[in-house]
């Protein structure tokens, strides 16, 4: 989503008075709808910083925690700027508030700004606001402390939860100053600490959310319990876009524990006193579906139609430099290849679920969501209840990966609650529901052509993408879809940042969506295009008879690719590129830029005679700019490699008669523990702007593995996933 949203990082503060021994700080961001109101007490959820009379600090965040460590990193930033011990900072999940709107997504005024977690933006975008909040609070505390001690402000500093008068050594605690500090005027431009002053930022720090997760005290969506709550499952049409024609609930209502059967927009909901009763009741439903036109769609025909469209004369241009047609026509040597990538499901370990209580004039929601304000907007559209009367309680997320940016499962819960008589209802999806009613990573057909000069380096590059569109499918994002049909997310990583030094380049796109819902999947377009570009570059290196690592070094010669070249060099050094490996093991290399970060990886791979691929080791180098918690960076890259490797080896959603053929982990496999390679992560702190970390590590792993497979077998993988039958000898 980098290609679409890139706002300036300007932050303005709004500070309100506080009562009850607490200080509360909030923000106003130009472009967001409204500002945070002054808090009436230390527990009101409309700000980032609260300081109690005991001196304890509560960091309130609107960011979702889905295992990526955002809560901890942001709390570290608050603690740093406030000059308090990180151990004394409590993290509290806030509700919906314009103060929490993500500065990265200022284009969403229709939903009151976009309070959302995605695009690897928590630390690098929301973190800017958080640091300013901490710095402003520190300024106000020092001012209050100086007044209380009747000393010059210039002689006072903040140290470990106290304001200290340096000449005398006198000090007063933050807790004793909270009320007075709240009455201070916030600085227009609070001064942030310099990196040389950091005591917390940049150090490996244990996460606050680990103990509650280990002990089972952490609250996930599936853990929510409300007085009088019922459980529901929803029968949805197995064909995308299909609707209920008719149904009989007679058999379902005879299942013990089933209370009601109600029709909602997405299907038929069975409401019961427990999940198993709801599930058995759903199984007993007799439904006739109007399957609609998508029932004619199947994967083979879809890819055939895309291949035909790829030969058409026109497409929407994403990147164009020089004269590609002439360079290709006059080339001494040309390389042409066709690649295909499939639909992918998100497979969050916690299936979709949400609890809602529709109360007539208000709605209360408990959900593991990545998009609080979007949920409120669409619930308001559904019910007519104003967003001001909609409360969203965000739980921990058992995985997000972009899936929980959607509101479908939340709307299921709200609509079922209303239809069931305004009672609290938790809607729970099964794994089969999750896999067969997802918003899938787009599939695509890709045609590459390149011209090579006498030195083997490319003089022209053409890449045509044909496939599904994310932006076309969603009304909220639709205004970013160009009139010519160009979806920037589909060309993300292929045409927005082009690292190779090639004079003639054309990247274009043909939008064709057969009705399969597409959505944001971890790293979005970079996941496809990182694989595609770095695989084709590898082809060019071998066609030129050059070492793949050295070939990339030459291609990364432009100034804007200097940091990518640096991580390429680092990963080659750490992986021992060019040094001997055990018999049968071969290396592949790949590098990609995404979300402000530069990542390169080397994979060590062997291929058995039966075609089974084993990845022994992956070495990764990452330059995300300056970092908050190096331990989190390492864990995120490790997790991203797992996620990307799972997709490369197994990920494949196929469609037959408008239906997803996969249903559970038996036929949609994920990487097992004994298949996980040894992973080494090396951090290169670049001097540029801070980048994201949750997604960039996904993209280089697939091409690094397939390039290693080519080195091992001479067989080029141009269609994912990697299947043993492609490689059997």
C-alpha positions as CSV (number, residue, x, y, z in Angstrom):
1,X,0.0,0.0,0.0
2,X,3.1,2.2,0.0
3,X,2.4,3.1,-3.6
4,X,-1.0,4.7,-2.7
5,X,-0.6,6.3,0.7
6,X,2.4,8.4,1.5
7,X,1.4,11.4,3.7
8,X,3.7,13.9,5.3
9,X,4.6,13.2,8.9
10,X,3.4,16.4,10.4
11,X,1.8,16.1,13.8
12,X,-0.1,18.7,15.9
13,X,-0.8,18.4,19.5
14,X,-4.0,19.1,21.4
15,X,-3.9,18.9,25.2
16,X,-6.9,19.0,27.4
17,X,-7.2,19.6,31.1
18,X,-7.4,16.5,33.3
19,X,-8.9,15.8,36.7
20,X,-8.5,13.0,39.3
21,X,-4.8,13.0,39.4
22,X,-4.1,12.2,35.7
23,X,-2.5,13.8,32.7
24,X,-3.9,13.0,29.3
25,X,-2.4,13.8,25.9
26,X,-4.0,13.5,22.5
27,X,-3.4,14.7,18.9
28,X,-5.0,16.4,16.0
29,X,-3.9,15.4,12.5
30,X,-4.8,17.6,9.5
31,X,-7.2,15.7,7.4
32,X,-8.7,13.6,10.2
33,X,-12.2,14.3,11.2
34,X,-12.1,16.1,14.5
35,X,-9.8,16.1,17.5
36,X,-9.5,14.2,20.7
37,X,-11.6,15.7,23.5
38,X,-10.1,16.6,26.9
39,X,-10.3,13.7,29.3
40,X,-12.5,13.9,32.4
41,X,-10.4,11.4,34.3
42,X,-7.3,9.2,34.1
43,X,-9.2,6.3,32.7
44,X,-10.9,8.0,29.8
45,X,-9.8,6.5,26.4
46,X,-9.1,9.5,24.3
47,X,-5.4,10.0,24.6
48,X,-2.0,8.3,24.4
49,X,-0.5,9.1,27.8
50,X,-2.0,8.9,31.3
51,X,-0.1,9.4,34.5
52,X,-1.7,8.4,37.8
53,X,-1.1,9.9,41.2
54,X,1.2,6.9,42.0
55,X,3.4,7.9,39.0
56,X,2.5,4.9,36.9
57,X,2.2,5.6,33.2
58,X,-0.5,4.1,31.0
59,X,0.1,4.2,27.3
60,X,-3.2,4.1,25.5
61,X,-3.1,2.9,21.9
62,X,-5.5,2.6,19.0
63,X,-3.2,0.2,17.2
64,X,-4.1,-3.5,17.0
65,X,-1.7,-6.1,18.3
66,X,-1.7,-9.2,16.2
67,X,1.7,-10.7,17.3
68,X,3.8,-8.1,15.5
69,X,4.9,-6.4,18.6
70,X,3.5,-3.0,17.8
71,X,2.1,-2.3,21.3
72,X,5.5,-3.0,22.9
73,X,7.5,-0.9,20.4
74,X,5.1,2.1,20.7
75,X,5.2,1.8,24.5
76,X,9.0,1.8,24.3
77,X,8.8,5.1,22.3
78,X,6.5,6.7,24.9
79,X,8.8,5.5,27.8
80,X,11.8,6.9,25.9
81,X,10.4,10.4,25.4
82,X,8.8,10.5,28.9
83,X,12.0,9.5,30.6
84,X,10.4,6.6,32.6
85,X,11.4,3.0,33.2
86,X,9.8,0.9,30.6
87,X,8.9,-1.7,33.3
88,X,6.6,1.0,34.8
89,X,4.6,1.5,31.6
90,X,1.2,-0.2,31.3
91,X,-0.3,-0.7,27.8
92,X,-4.0,-0.2,27.4
93,X,-6.0,-0.8,24.2
94,X,-8.0,2.3,23.3
95,X,-11.3,2.6,21.5
96,X,-12.2,4.6,18.3
97,X,-10.9,8.1,18.4
98,X,-9.7,10.6,15.8
99,X,-6.6,10.9,17.9
100,X,-5.7,7.3,16.9
101,X,-6.2,7.8,13.1
102,X,-3.2,6.4,11.3
103,X,-1.3,9.3,9.7
104,X,-0.4,7.0,6.8
105,X,-4.0,6.8,5.7
106,X,-5.2,10.5,5.6
107,X,-7.2,9.8,2.5
108,X,-10.1,8.2,4.4
109,X,-12.0,11.2,5.5
110,X,-15.3,9.4,4.7
111,X,-14.7,7.1,7.8
112,X,-13.4,9.9,10.1
113,X,-9.8,9.2,9.2
114,X,-8.5,5.6,9.1
115,X,-7.7,4.1,12.5
116,X,-6.1,0.9,11.2
117,X,-3.1,-1.3,11.6
118,X,-1.5,-2.4,8.3
119,X,1.0,-1.5,5.7
120,X,3.9,-2.0,8.3
121,X,2.9,1.4,9.5
122,X,2.6,1.2,13.3
123,X,6.1,2.2,14.4
124,X,7.1,4.3,11.4
125,X,3.9,6.3,11.1
126,X,1.9,6.1,14.3
127,X,5.1,6.1,16.2
128,X,5.8,9.7,15.1
129,X,2.6,10.7,16.9
130,X,3.4,8.6,19.9
131,X,6.9,10.2,20.3
132,X,5.5,13.7,20.0
133,X,2.9,12.8,22.7
134,X,5.7,11.6,25.0
135,X,7.9,14.6,24.3
136,X,5.0,17.0,24.9
137,X,4.2,15.3,28.2
138,X,7.8,15.5,29.3
139,X,7.9,19.3,28.5
140,X,4.7,19.9,30.5
141,X,5.9,17.9,33.4
142,X,9.2,19.8,33.6
143,X,7.3,23.1,33.4
144,X,5.0,21.9,36.3
145,X,8.0,20.7,38.3
146,X,9.9,23.9,37.9
147,X,6.9,25.9,39.1
148,X,6.3,23.5,42.1
149,X,9.9,23.8,43.2
150,X,10.0,27.5,42.4
151,X,13.0,27.0,40.2
152,X,14.0,28.0,36.7
153,X,12.7,25.7,34.1
154,X,16.0,25.8,32.3
155,X,17.6,24.2,35.3
156,X,15.2,21.3,35.5
157,X,15.2,18.0,33.6
158,X,13.2,14.8,33.4
159,X,14.9,11.7,34.8
160,X,13.4,8.3,35.5
161,X,9.8,9.4,36.4
162,X,10.9,12.6,38.2
163,X,11.5,16.2,37.4
164,X,14.9,17.1,38.9
165,X,16.4,20.5,39.7
166,X,20.0,19.8,38.6
167,X,21.8,22.4,40.7
168,X,20.2,21.4,44.0
169,X,19.3,17.8,43.3
170,X,15.7,18.4,44.5
171,X,13.1,16.3,42.7
172,X,9.4,15.7,42.5
173,X,7.7,12.7,41.0
174,X,5.5,12.6,37.9
175,X,2.6,11.4,40.0
176,X,2.7,14.5,42.2
177,X,2.9,16.7,39.1
178,X,0.2,15.1,37.0
179,X,-2.6,17.6,37.8
180,X,-0.4,20.6,37.5
181,X,1.2,19.4,34.3
182,X,-2.3,19.0,32.7
183,X,-2.8,22.7,33.1
184,X,0.4,23.6,31.3
185,X,0.3,24.7,27.7
186,X,1.6,22.1,25.3
187,X,4.5,23.2,23.1
188,X,3.7,23.8,19.5
189,X,6.7,21.8,18.4
190,X,7.9,19.5,21.2
191,X,11.5,18.5,20.9
192,X,12.2,14.9,20.4
193,X,15.2,13.2,21.8
194,X,18.1,12.5,19.6
195,X,19.3,9.0,18.9
196,X,22.4,9.6,20.9
197,X,20.2,10.2,23.9
198,X,18.2,7.0,23.6
199,X,18.2,4.7,26.6
200,X,15.4,2.3,25.6
201,X,14.9,2.7,21.9
202,X,17.3,0.4,20.0
203,X,17.7,-2.2,22.7
204,X,16.3,-5.7,22.7
205,X,13.4,-5.5,25.2
206,X,11.1,-8.2,26.5
207,X,7.5,-7.8,25.4
208,X,4.7,-6.8,27.9
209,X,2.3,-9.1,26.1
210,X,4.3,-12.3,26.5
211,X,3.3,-13.2,30.1
212,X,-0.5,-12.9,29.5
213,X,-0.3,-14.9,26.3
214,X,1.7,-17.6,28.0
215,X,-0.6,-17.8,31.0
216,X,-3.8,-17.6,29.0
217,X,-4.9,-14.3,30.4
218,X,-4.7,-12.4,27.1
219,X,-8.1,-11.7,25.7
220,X,-8.6,-12.8,22.0
221,X,-11.8,-12.4,20.1
222,X,-12.8,-16.0,20.7
223,X,-12.4,-15.5,24.5
224,X,-15.0,-12.7,24.7
225,X,-18.0,-13.5,27.1
226,X,-20.9,-11.2,27.7
227,X,-24.0,-11.6,29.9
228,X,-26.7,-13.4,28.0
229,X,-24.5,-14.0,25.0
230,X,-25.5,-16.5,22.4
231,X,-23.2,-18.1,19.7
232,X,-23.9,-18.2,16.0
233,X,-22.6,-19.7,12.8
234,X,-23.6,-18.4,9.4
235,X,-24.3,-20.6,6.3
236,X,-22.9,-18.7,3.3
237,X,-23.4,-19.6,-0.3
238,X,-20.5,-21.7,-1.5
239,X,-20.3,-19.7,-4.7
240,X,-19.0,-16.1,-4.5
241,X,-21.8,-13.6,-4.8
242,X,-24.5,-16.2,-4.5
243,X,-27.6,-15.5,-2.4
244,X,-30.3,-17.4,-0.5
245,X,-33.2,-18.4,-2.7
246,X,-35.1,-20.2,0.0
247,X,-34.5,-22.2,3.2
248,X,-36.1,-24.4,5.8
249,X,-35.1,-24.1,9.4
250,X,-37.3,-27.0,10.7
251,X,-34.5,-29.5,11.2
252,X,-32.1,-26.9,12.6
253,X,-34.6,-25.8,15.2
254,X,-34.9,-29.4,16.5
255,X,-31.2,-29.4,17.4
256,X,-30.8,-29.1,21.2
257,X,-29.5,-25.7,22.1
258,X,-30.5,-23.9,18.9
259,X,-32.5,-20.8,19.8
260,X,-33.2,-19.1,16.5
261,X,-32.5,-19.2,12.8
262,X,-32.4,-15.8,11.1
263,X,-31.6,-14.7,7.5
264,X,-29.0,-12.0,7.2
265,X,-27.3,-10.3,4.3
266,X,-24.5,-12.9,4.0
267,X,-26.6,-16.0,4.5
268,X,-28.5,-17.8,7.2
269,X,-27.4,-17.5,10.8
270,X,-28.1,-20.3,13.4
271,X,-28.1,-18.9,16.9
272,X,-27.6,-21.2,19.8
273,X,-26.4,-21.4,23.4
274,X,-23.0,-22.8,22.3
275,X,-20.8,-23.2,19.2
276,X,-21.4,-27.0,18.7
277,X,-25.1,-26.6,18.8
278,X,-24.9,-23.7,16.3
279,X,-22.7,-25.8,14.1
280,X,-25.0,-28.9,14.2
281,X,-27.9,-26.6,13.6
282,X,-26.3,-25.1,10.5
283,X,-25.5,-28.5,9.2
284,X,-29.2,-29.4,9.4
285,X,-30.4,-26.4,7.4
286,X,-32.0,-27.0,4.1
287,X,-31.0,-24.1,1.8
288,X,-31.6,-23.5,-1.9
289,X,-29.0,-21.1,-3.3
290,X,-29.2,-18.7,-6.2
291,X,-25.5,-19.2,-7.2
292,X,-25.3,-16.4,-9.7
293,X,-22.9,-15.9,-12.6
294,X,-19.6,-16.8,-10.7
295,X,-20.8,-20.4,-10.7
296,X,-19.4,-20.6,-14.2
297,X,-15.8,-19.6,-13.1
298,X,-13.1,-22.2,-12.7
299,X,-9.3,-21.7,-12.4
300,X,-8.2,-23.3,-15.7
301,X,-10.6,-21.0,-17.7
302,X,-9.6,-18.0,-15.7
303,X,-5.9,-18.4,-16.4
304,X,-6.6,-19.1,-20.1
305,X,-8.6,-15.9,-20.4
306,X,-5.8,-14.0,-18.7
307,X,-3.2,-15.4,-21.2
308,X,-5.4,-14.2,-24.0
309,X,-5.7,-10.7,-22.4
310,X,-1.9,-10.6,-22.0
311,X,-1.6,-10.6,-25.8
312,X,-3.9,-7.6,-26.3
313,X,-2.6,-4.3,-27.6
314,X,-3.5,-2.0,-24.7
315,X,-3.1,-2.0,-20.9
316,X,-2.9,0.6,-18.1
317,X,0.6,1.9,-17.8
318,X,2.3,1.9,-14.3
319,X,5.9,2.7,-15.3
320,X,7.2,3.8,-18.7
321,X,10.7,5.1,-19.5
322,X,12.5,5.2,-22.8
323,X,11.4,3.2,-25.9
324,X,10.9,-0.4,-25.0
325,X,9.4,-1.5,-28.4
326,X,12.4,-0.3,-30.4
327,X,14.9,-1.7,-27.9
328,X,13.3,-5.1,-28.0
329,X,13.0,-5.1,-31.8
330,X,16.7,-4.3,-32.3
331,X,18.1,-6.5,-29.5
332,X,20.9,-8.8,-30.2
333,X,19.4,-11.2,-27.6
334,X,16.0,-11.4,-26.0
335,X,14.7,-13.3,-23.1
336,X,10.9,-14.0,-22.7
337,X,9.1,-15.8,-19.9
338,X,5.6,-16.3,-18.6
339,X,4.9,-16.6,-14.8
340,X,1.7,-17.3,-12.9
341,X,0.9,-16.8,-9.2
342,X,-2.2,-18.2,-7.5
343,X,-4.8,-16.9,-5.1
344,X,-3.7,-17.3,-1.5
345,X,-5.7,-17.5,1.7
346,X,-4.6,-15.7,4.9
347,X,-5.1,-18.7,7.3
348,X,-5.0,-16.8,10.5
349,X,-4.6,-19.3,13.4
350,X,-7.7,-17.6,15.1
351,X,-10.6,-18.0,12.6
352,X,-12.8,-15.0,12.0
353,X,-15.1,-14.1,14.8
354,X,-16.7,-11.1,16.4
355,X,-19.2,-10.4,19.2
356,X,-21.8,-7.7,18.9
357,X,-24.7,-6.3,20.8
358,X,-27.1,-4.2,18.8
359,X,-29.2,-2.1,21.2
360,X,-31.4,-0.2,18.8
361,X,-29.8,3.3,19.2
362,X,-26.3,2.0,19.8
363,X,-24.0,-0.9,18.9
364,X,-21.2,-2.4,21.0
365,X,-18.6,-4.7,19.3
366,X,-15.8,-6.8,20.6
367,X,-13.6,-8.0,17.7
368,X,-10.0,-8.9,16.7
369,X,-9.9,-6.2,14.1
370,X,-7.2,-4.3,12.2
371,X,-9.6,-1.5,11.1
372,X,-11.7,0.0,13.9
373,X,-13.0,3.1,12.2
374,X,-13.8,1.2,9.0
375,X,-15.9,-1.2,11.1
376,X,-17.7,1.6,12.7
377,X,-18.4,3.2,9.3
378,X,-19.8,0.0,7.7
379,X,-21.8,-0.9,10.8
380,X,-23.3,2.6,10.6
381,X,-24.2,2.1,7.0
382,X,-25.8,-1.2,7.8
383,X,-27.8,-0.2,10.8
384,X,-28.3,3.6,10.5
385,X,-26.8,4.0,14.0
386,X,-24.4,7.0,13.9
387,X,-20.7,6.2,14.3
388,X,-20.6,8.2,17.5
389,X,-23.0,5.5,19.1
390,X,-20.8,2.6,17.9
391,X,-18.2,1.3,20.3
392,X,-15.5,-1.1,19.1
393,X,-13.5,-3.0,21.7
394,X,-10.3,-4.4,20.1
395,X,-9.1,-7.7,21.4
396,X,-5.8,-9.3,20.7
397,X,-5.7,-10.8,17.1
398,X,-4.7,-14.4,16.5
399,X,-3.1,-13.3,13.3
400,X,-4.2,-10.5,10.9
401,X,-2.0,-10.4,7.7
402,X,-4.5,-8.0,6.1
403,X,-7.5,-10.3,6.5
404,X,-8.8,-8.4,9.5
405,X,-8.9,-5.1,7.6
406,X,-12.2,-6.4,6.3
407,X,-15.5,-6.0,8.1
408,X,-17.5,-9.0,6.9
409,X,-17.3,-11.0,10.0
410,X,-18.1,-8.0,12.2
411,X,-21.2,-7.2,10.1
412,X,-22.3,-10.8,10.5
413,X,-22.2,-10.4,14.2
414,X,-24.0,-7.1,14.3
415,X,-26.7,-8.2,11.8
416,X,-27.3,-11.5,13.7
417,X,-27.6,-9.7,17.0
418,X,-30.2,-7.4,15.6
419,X,-32.1,-10.2,13.8
420,X,-32.0,-12.4,16.9
421,X,-33.8,-9.7,19.0
422,X,-31.0,-7.3,20.1
423,X,-29.1,-9.8,22.2
424,X,-25.3,-10.1,22.4
425,X,-24.2,-12.6,19.8
426,X,-20.7,-14.0,19.1
427,X,-20.4,-15.2,15.5
428,X,-17.7,-17.9,15.1
429,X,-16.3,-19.1,11.7
430,X,-15.0,-22.6,11.2
431,X,-11.6,-23.2,9.5
432,X,-13.7,-24.2,6.4
433,X,-15.5,-20.9,6.5
434,X,-12.2,-19.1,6.8
435,X,-10.7,-20.8,3.8
436,X,-13.7,-20.7,1.5
437,X,-14.9,-17.2,2.3
438,X,-11.7,-15.2,2.4
439,X,-10.5,-12.1,0.5
440,X,-7.7,-13.8,-1.3
441,X,-4.3,-12.5,-2.4
442,X,-4.8,-11.7,-6.1
443,X,-3.8,-14.2,-8.7
444,X,-2.1,-13.1,-11.9
445,X,-0.6,-14.0,-15.3
446,X,2.7,-12.2,-16.1
447,X,4.5,-11.8,-19.3
448,X,8.1,-10.7,-19.3
449,X,10.4,-9.6,-22.2
450,X,13.9,-8.3,-21.9
451,X,16.6,-7.2,-24.3
452,X,20.3,-7.9,-23.4
453,X,23.2,-5.8,-24.6
454,X,26.6,-7.1,-25.7
455,X,27.7,-7.1,-22.1
456,X,24.8,-9.2,-21.0
457,X,23.1,-6.4,-19.1
458,X,19.4,-5.5,-19.9
459,X,18.7,-2.6,-22.2
460,X,14.9,-3.1,-22.1
461,X,12.4,-4.6,-19.7
462,X,8.7,-5.2,-20.3
463,X,6.3,-6.7,-17.7
464,X,2.6,-7.1,-18.4
465,X,0.4,-8.1,-15.4
466,X,-3.0,-9.5,-15.9
467,X,-5.1,-10.4,-12.9
468,X,-7.6,-9.5,-10.2
469,X,-7.8,-6.2,-8.4
470,X,-8.1,-5.4,-4.7
471,X,-9.2,-1.8,-5.1
472,X,-11.9,-2.7,-7.6
473,X,-13.5,-4.9,-5.1
474,X,-13.8,-2.5,-2.1
475,X,-15.8,0.6,-2.0
476,X,-13.6,2.2,0.7
477,X,-10.5,1.9,-1.4
478,X,-12.2,2.3,-4.7
479,X,-11.3,5.9,-5.2
480,X,-7.6,4.9,-5.5
481,X,-8.4,2.8,-8.6
482,X,-7.5,4.8,-11.7
483,X,-10.1,5.4,-14.4
484,X,-8.1,3.3,-16.9
485,X,-8.4,0.3,-14.5
486,X,-4.9,0.5,-13.0
487,X,-4.8,-0.9,-9.5
488,X,-1.6,0.4,-7.9
489,X,-1.6,-2.5,-5.4
490,X,-1.4,-5.0,-8.3
491,X,1.8,-3.3,-9.6
492,X,3.2,-2.7,-6.2
493,X,6.8,-3.7,-6.1
494,X,6.9,-3.9,-9.9
495,X,6.3,-0.4,-11.1
496,X,6.3,2.0,-8.1
497,X,9.9,1.3,-7.0
498,X,12.0,-0.1,-9.8
499,X,15.5,-0.7,-8.5
500,X,17.2,-2.0,-11.7
501,X,19.3,0.3,-13.8
502,X,17.6,-0.3,-17.2
503,X,17.1,2.6,-19.7
504,X,13.9,1.3,-21.3
505,X,11.1,0.0,-19.1
506,X,7.4,-0.6,-19.5
507,X,5.2,-2.1,-16.7
508,X,1.5,-2.3,-17.5
509,X,-1.6,-4.0,-16.1
510,X,-4.8,-5.5,-17.3
511,X,-7.6,-5.6,-14.7
512,X,-9.7,-8.7,-14.9
513,X,-11.7,-9.9,-11.9
514,X,-13.9,-13.0,-12.5
515,X,-15.7,-12.5,-9.2
516,X,-13.3,-14.0,-6.7
517,X,-12.9,-11.5,-3.8
518,X,-9.4,-10.2,-3.5
519,X,-7.9,-8.5,-0.5
520,X,-4.8,-7.3,1.2
521,X,-2.5,-10.1,2.1
522,X,0.8,-9.7,4.0
523,X,2.9,-7.4,1.8
524,X,0.2,-7.0,-0.8
525,X,1.5,-6.7,-4.4
526,X,5.1,-7.1,-3.3
527,X,4.5,-10.8,-2.5
528,X,3.7,-11.6,-6.2
529,X,6.0,-9.0,-7.8
530,X,9.0,-9.6,-5.5
531,X,8.9,-13.3,-6.7
532,X,8.3,-12.3,-10.3
533,X,11.0,-9.6,-10.7
534,X,13.7,-11.4,-8.8
535,X,13.1,-14.7,-10.7
536,X,13.2,-13.0,-14.1
537,X,16.4,-11.1,-13.1
538,X,17.9,-14.5,-12.2
539,X,17.0,-15.7,-15.7
540,X,18.7,-12.7,-17.2
541,X,21.9,-13.3,-15.1
542,X,22.1,-16.9,-16.3
543,X,21.3,-15.9,-19.9
544,X,24.2,-13.5,-19.7
545,X,26.5,-16.1,-18.1
546,X,27.0,-14.0,-15.0
547,X,26.9,-14.7,-11.3
548,X,23.4,-13.8,-10.0
549,X,24.7,-11.9,-7.0
550,X,27.2,-9.8,-9.1
551,X,24.6,-9.3,-11.8
552,X,22.3,-7.7,-9.3
553,X,25.1,-5.5,-7.9
554,X,25.5,-4.0,-11.3
555,X,21.7,-3.5,-11.7
556,X,21.5,-1.8,-8.3
557,X,23.7,1.0,-9.4
558,X,21.4,3.9,-9.2
559,X,21.5,6.1,-6.1
560,X,18.0,5.2,-5.0
561,X,19.0,1.5,-4.9
562,X,22.1,2.0,-2.8
563,X,20.5,0.7,0.4
564,X,19.2,-2.3,-1.5
565,X,22.7,-3.0,-2.8
566,X,24.1,-2.7,0.7
567,X,21.7,-5.4,2.1
568,X,22.5,-7.6,-0.9
569,X,26.2,-7.3,-0.1
570,X,25.6,-8.0,3.5
571,X,23.5,-11.1,2.9
572,X,26.0,-12.5,0.4
573,X,28.8,-12.0,2.9
574,X,26.9,-13.6,5.8
575,X,25.7,-16.5,3.7
576,X,29.2,-17.2,2.4
577,X,28.2,-16.7,-1.3
578,X,30.5,-18.5,-3.5
579,X,31.9,-20.8,-0.8
580,X,31.4,-24.6,-1.0
581,X,28.3,-26.2,0.3
582,X,27.5,-29.8,1.2
583,X,26.9,-32.0,-1.8
584,X,23.5,-31.5,-3.3
585,X,22.8,-28.2,-1.6
586,X,22.7,-25.0,-3.7
587,X,22.1,-21.3,-3.1
588,X,19.7,-18.8,-4.5
589,X,19.6,-15.0,-3.9
590,X,17.0,-12.3,-4.1
591,X,16.4,-8.7,-2.8
592,X,13.4,-6.5,-2.7
593,X,12.2,-3.1,-1.3
594,X,8.9,-2.8,0.4
595,X,7.3,-0.5,3.0
596,X,10.4,1.7,3.3
597,X,12.6,-1.3,4.1
598,X,15.3,-3.1,2.1
599,X,15.6,-6.9,2.4
600,X,17.8,-9.5,0.8
601,X,17.9,-13.2,1.4
602,X,19.9,-16.2,0.5
603,X,18.3,-19.7,0.6
604,X,20.2,-23.0,0.7
605,X,18.2,-25.7,-0.9
606,X,18.3,-29.3,-1.9
607,X,16.0,-31.2,-4.2
608,X,15.4,-35.0,-3.8
609,X,14.9,-37.4,-6.7
610,X,11.2,-37.5,-6.0
611,X,11.0,-33.7,-6.4
612,X,10.7,-32.9,-2.7
613,X,12.3,-29.5,-1.9
614,X,14.1,-29.0,1.4
615,X,15.1,-25.5,2.5
616,X,18.1,-25.9,4.9
617,X,18.9,-22.4,5.7
618,X,17.8,-18.8,5.0
619,X,20.1,-15.9,5.6
620,X,18.3,-12.5,5.7
621,X,19.6,-9.0,5.7
622,X,17.3,-6.1,6.5
623,X,17.7,-2.3,6.5
624,X,14.6,-0.7,8.0
625,X,16.3,2.5,9.0
626,X,16.6,3.1,12.7
627,X,14.9,0.5,14.8
628,X,13.0,0.4,18.1
629,X,13.4,-3.2,19.3
630,X,16.0,-5.4,17.4
631,X,14.5,-8.5,19.0
632,X,11.1,-7.7,17.4
633,X,12.8,-7.1,14.0
634,X,14.4,-10.5,14.1
635,X,11.2,-12.3,15.1
636,X,9.2,-10.5,12.4
637,X,11.7,-11.5,9.7
638,X,11.7,-15.1,10.9
639,X,7.9,-15.1,10.8
640,X,7.8,-13.5,7.4
641,X,10.1,-16.2,6.0
642,X,7.8,-18.8,7.5
643,X,4.8,-17.2,5.9
644,X,6.4,-16.6,2.5
645,X,7.9,-20.1,2.4
646,X,4.5,-21.7,3.2
647,X,3.1,-19.8,0.3
648,X,5.9,-20.8,-2.0
649,X,5.8,-24.5,-1.2
650,X,2.1,-25.0,-0.6
651,X,-0.2,-22.0,-1.1
652,X,-2.8,-22.5,-3.8
653,X,-6.4,-21.6,-3.8
654,X,-8.2,-23.0,-6.8
655,X,-11.7,-22.4,-8.0
656,X,-14.2,-24.9,-9.5
657,X,-17.7,-23.8,-10.5
658,X,-17.3,-20.6,-8.4
659,X,-16.3,-22.6,-5.3
660,X,-13.0,-22.8,-3.4
661,X,-11.7,-26.4,-3.6
662,X,-9.6,-26.2,-0.4
663,X,-11.3,-26.5,2.9
664,X,-8.8,-27.1,5.8
665,X,-5.2,-27.8,6.5
666,X,-5.3,-31.2,5.0
667,X,-5.6,-29.7,1.5
668,X,-4.3,-26.2,2.2
669,X,-1.0,-27.0,3.9
670,X,1.2,-24.8,6.0
671,X,4.8,-25.3,6.8
672,X,5.4,-27.8,9.7
673,X,8.0,-27.4,12.4
674,X,10.3,-30.0,11.0
675,X,10.3,-28.2,7.6
676,X,11.3,-24.8,9.0
677,X,14.8,-23.9,7.9
678,X,17.5,-22.4,10.1
679,X,17.1,-18.6,9.8
680,X,19.7,-16.0,10.4
681,X,18.8,-12.3,10.5
682,X,21.3,-9.5,10.1
683,X,20.2,-5.9,10.7
684,X,21.8,-3.1,8.8
685,X,20.7,0.2,10.2
686,X,20.6,2.6,7.3
687,X,20.7,6.4,7.4
688,X,17.4,6.9,5.6
689,X,13.9,7.2,6.8
690,X,12.5,4.5,9.1
691,X,10.8,1.6,7.2
692,X,8.3,-1.0,8.2
693,X,9.2,-4.5,9.4
694,X,6.1,-6.7,9.4
695,X,5.9,-7.3,5.7
696,X,9.2,-6.8,3.8
697,X,10.7,-10.1,4.9
698,X,8.0,-12.1,3.0
699,X,9.0,-11.1,-0.5
700,X,12.5,-12.3,-1.1
701,X,12.1,-15.9,0.2
702,X,10.2,-17.4,-2.7
703,X,12.6,-16.2,-5.4
704,X,15.6,-17.1,-3.3
705,X,14.3,-20.6,-3.0
706,X,13.3,-21.0,-6.7
707,X,16.6,-19.5,-7.8
708,X,18.4,-22.1,-5.7
709,X,16.2,-24.8,-7.2
710,X,17.4,-23.7,-10.6
711,X,21.0,-23.8,-9.5
712,X,20.3,-27.4,-8.2
713,X,18.3,-28.8,-11.1
714,X,18.5,-26.4,-14.1
715,X,14.7,-26.2,-13.9
716,X,13.1,-22.8,-13.7
717,X,10.0,-22.4,-11.4
718,X,7.6,-20.0,-13.1
719,X,4.4,-21.1,-11.5
720,X,3.7,-21.3,-7.8
721,X,3.4,-23.2,-5.6
722,X,6.5,-25.4,-6.1
723,X,5.2,-28.9,-6.6
724,X,7.3,-32.1,-6.5
725,X,6.1,-33.2,-10.0
726,X,7.8,-30.1,-11.5
727,X,11.2,-31.4,-10.3
728,X,11.1,-35.2,-10.3
729,X,14.0,-36.8,-12.2
